């Protein structure tokens, strides 16, 4: 599990100190606050640790990390990721299972990370990043863009996800938590997504009816991605899942049900990092923390600084929460006259 994160001068993130992480963690911030940037930074780090020394992989950890940063953030050179106003280099330090992984580089760095120290053993699990937009209908375009055209456009979070979804479902008994989660995901929309090998396209199956991907609701396609990754065993109990804006294309009832499923999967061992600016997501996670008596660390962007808290202790002091409460109080005042 990812235990702690220290970042300095990483794009819009001038200073992050986040410790005592749990299996379910929340990042709150307004648009352009840097929450997606943070998710991607963590994702690049974990994918580096997972790809290092796997199979016939011959690249060093520094080479893997350089490629991952380059294709994820799609900067001309990775030195462009250093905060423009900073006088010091970019620095990242994480603890994974109490083992340290750290690296750093300056603004002039192109493709050679000079400072990297790794004490984390090779990992057999897979992390995945779930972006706000679904990728099922774009899967073949994403793969062509990278595998054939070698072009910028869809970053590595999309590309890695498209590749993971290409794996066929695995037969046999699944982990009990995963099987229950898949059942709940299917019940949410009364059907499931399937890959039609004859047309190489995804379709939504509801009873005896089949609907093409283009006529399927965005929310269904997003939920189907998580179901597929559980079904094809890409995700295991030691995986990490980074979710950016789970509220996108989902109504409040679906958000609540999805959060319940995520809580169950977190209880099975998967570690989640969720970035959101939705009061519904924050409130649903807060209620889950109270019901389950579970720690849900939260990192909030407040007046340009990042403040850590825990939903088990209460709702965080954050502008998004404050504005939602203000609107509710205004509505009550109007109703009561």
N, C-alpha and C positions, 0 to 999 in steps of 0.2 A: 504494500500500500504506500501511496505517496503521503509522507508524514508532515513535511514542511516545505515552504517555498520562500526563497529570498531572491528578489530581482532588483537590479539597479540599472537605470538608464536604458531600458528596453522599450524603444519607441515612446509611446505616450505614458509608459509606466516608469516614473522616475524612482520610485521606491515602494517595494512590496515586501512586507514581512507577515507571513501567514503560517502559523504553526498549529499543532494539535488538530490536524485534519482527521476527518472520519470517512466512513464509506459513502456519505452523502454530504456534499458541500455546495454552497450557493454563492454566486457572485452577482451583486446588484449594482447596476449603474445605468445612467441615462445614455442615449445615443452618443457615440464618439467619446465615451469616457475611458475606453480601453479594455472593456471586459472581454470582447472577442479576441483582442490582441493577447490578453492573458491566457485565455483558453488555448489559443494556437501555440503560444510559447511553451505551455506545459505539454501539449500534444507532441510538438517536435522533440522535446526532451524524452518523453516516454517511448516514442517510436524509435528513437536512436538506441535506447537501451534494449528494445525488443529485437531490432534488426542486427545489432552487434553480435558477431560470432554465431549467427543462426545459420544452420546448414553449411552451404559452401560460400557464405559471405566472406569476401576477402578484404573489404574496406575497413579502415580504422574507424573508431568511434568518432573522431574529428571529421573524417570524410563523410560519414553517414549524416552527421549533424549538419554539416555545411550544405549538403544536398537538400536535406529536409527543410532547413531554414530558407534556402533559395527558392525552392518550389512552393513552399507554403506562403511566404510573404511576398514572393515575386518582385523583389527589389533588384536593381541593376547590380548591386554588390551587397553582401551581407553587412558590410560596414554602415550601410544606410539605415540599418535598424537601430543604431545607437541614437539616443535622444539628441536632437540637433543642438539644443542649448547646453548640453552636458560637457563639462571639462574632463570628466573621467570616462573610462571605457565601460562598455556594457558588461554586466556580471550576472550570472545565473547560478544559484546553488539550490539543489533539492536534496531531500533525504527520502530514500525509497527503502522501506523495511529497515530503517535506521542505518542505511549505508549512504554515503555521500557521493553525489555526482555534481561537478561544477565545471563551468567554462566561462571564458570572457574574451572579448576582442574590442578593438578600437575602430574609429570611423574610417580608417584607410584599408581595413581588411576587405579582401576580395573573396578568395576561396580557401584561405588557409587559416584555420583557427589555431593560434599559437599556444593558447592556455586551456588545457582540458585535463581534468583529473576524474577518474572513474573508479569507484570502489563497489559498484553495484554488480552482482553476479548476472550473467546472461539470463534473460527472461523468455519463457516459452509462451506466455500469454500475448494477447493482442489488444491494443487500445484502438478506439475508433472515435471519430469526431462526427457528430450529427449536426449539420448546418441548418439554418432556418428554412431553407428551401429543400424540397424533396429532390431526390436524384434518380428515382426509378425511370421517369420519362426521359431523362437526359443521359442515362447510363452509357449508351452506345456513342453518343456525341462526346462525352467526357473521355472515354477510353481512346477514341480516335484522336482527340485533340492532343493527348499526351503520348500515346504509343506510336502514332504515325506522324503527326505534325510536329511533335516536340515543341509545342507553343504555349505561351502564357495564356491565361484566360480562366480555366478552372484550376484552383490551387490544389495542393496535395491533400487537403482534407476531403475534397470532392473525389479526387482520383483514387485515394486509398479506399474510400467508401464504395466507389463504383467497382473496384476490384473485389472487395469483400463480398459484395452482393452477387458477384458472378459465381461464387461457390454454390454447388447444389446442396439441397437439404440432405442431412445425414439421417439414415434410418437407425432405429434402435431407441431404447428408452432414454429420454432426456432427463437432466437434473430436475428434481421435483419442483423447485422454485421456478425453473425455466419453463417447464411444462405448464404450470399453473399460470404463469405470466402470459404465455402464448394463448392459452384458453381465454384469459381475460381480455387480451388485445383483440382477439377475434370476435368476442361477444360485444365489444364496444361499438362495432360497425356492422355486425351481423354477417361477416364474410371474411375472406382472406385474399391476399395478393398471391398470384402464382406466375411463374415464368413459363411462357409458351415457347418451347424450343423450336417449333416449326416456323414461327415468325420472328423468333429472337426478341420478343417484346413481353412486357409485363401486362397482366390483366387482373381485374378484380372479380373474384368468384363469389356470388351470393346465392346460395341454394343451387338451383340448376342453371342459373343465369350467369353469363360472363360479360363483363364490360371492359372495353379497351381502356388503356391507361389514360388516354386523352380525355375521356368522359368521366373519370373518377375524381372525386373530391380531393383537394390538396391535403386535407387532414388525414384522410384514409391512407394516402400514399406515405405520409410521414410516419404514421403508426406502423405501417407495414414494414418499413425499413428495420425497425427494432425487432419485430417478429421474425423477419428473415434472418437476421444475424444470430438470433437465438436458435433458430431451426437448423441453420447450416453449421452450427457449432463454432463459428468464428469467435463468438464471445464465450469465455469460460469464467469460472468463479474468480479468477485472478485478473480479469480484464479491467481496464479503465475506460469509462465512457464519458466523453465531453459533449454536452448538449448546449447548443447556442439558441436561445429564445425558443423553448419548447412550446410557448404559447402561440407561436405563429401558425395561423390557419386552423386553430383549434378553439372551440367554444368553451366557456367556463366549466361545463359538466365534463367534457372530454379531458380538460386539463386536470381536474380533480381525480378522475379515474386513472389517467396516465401517471400522476404523481403517486397514487397508491401502488401501481405496478412497479414504479421505480423504487419505492421504499422496500417492497418485497424483494426485488433483485439486489438491492444494496444489502439487505439482511442475509442474502445468500453468499455474499463476498465481493460482488462487483463494486468498484469504487466509481462514484458519479461526481462530476463537476458540472454544475448547471449555471449558465449565465442568463439573466433575465432582467427585464424592466417592467414586468407585469405584477400588479398587486395580487392577482388571482394566484399566480405561482408562489409568490412569497407567503401568502396566507395559507395556501394548501400545505406547503412544507412546514409552516409554523404549527398548524394543527396536527400534522403527522408527528412532529417532534414531541408535542405534548401527549398525544395518545400513546405513542410507543416509548415515551421516556428516553428518546434517543438524541444524541448530540448531532446537530446539523450546523457546523461552522459556516459563518456568513462573512463575506468580505464586501464592504459597501464603499462606494465612491461618494464622499461627502466633501463638498467645497474643494474639489481638486485633490483631496487626500484619501488614502485607502484605510478604512477602519475595520478591524476584525471584531466579531461578536459571535454569539451562538443562539440559534432560534430556540433552543431548549430553555434559555433564560428569558425569552420574550421577543417581541417584534423589534427589529433594529431601528435605531434613530436614523432615518434616511429620507431624503426629499420625496422619493416616489411614494413611500408609505405615508408620509405627512400629507401629501397632496390628495391621496385617495381618501384619507380620513377627513380632510377638510371638505371634500366634495360630498361625502356622506353626511357630515354635520350640516352642510348647507341645504341638502335635500330634506333632511329631517326638519330643519327650521322652516323651510318653505311649506312643507306638508302640515306642520302644526300651526303655521301662521305666526 
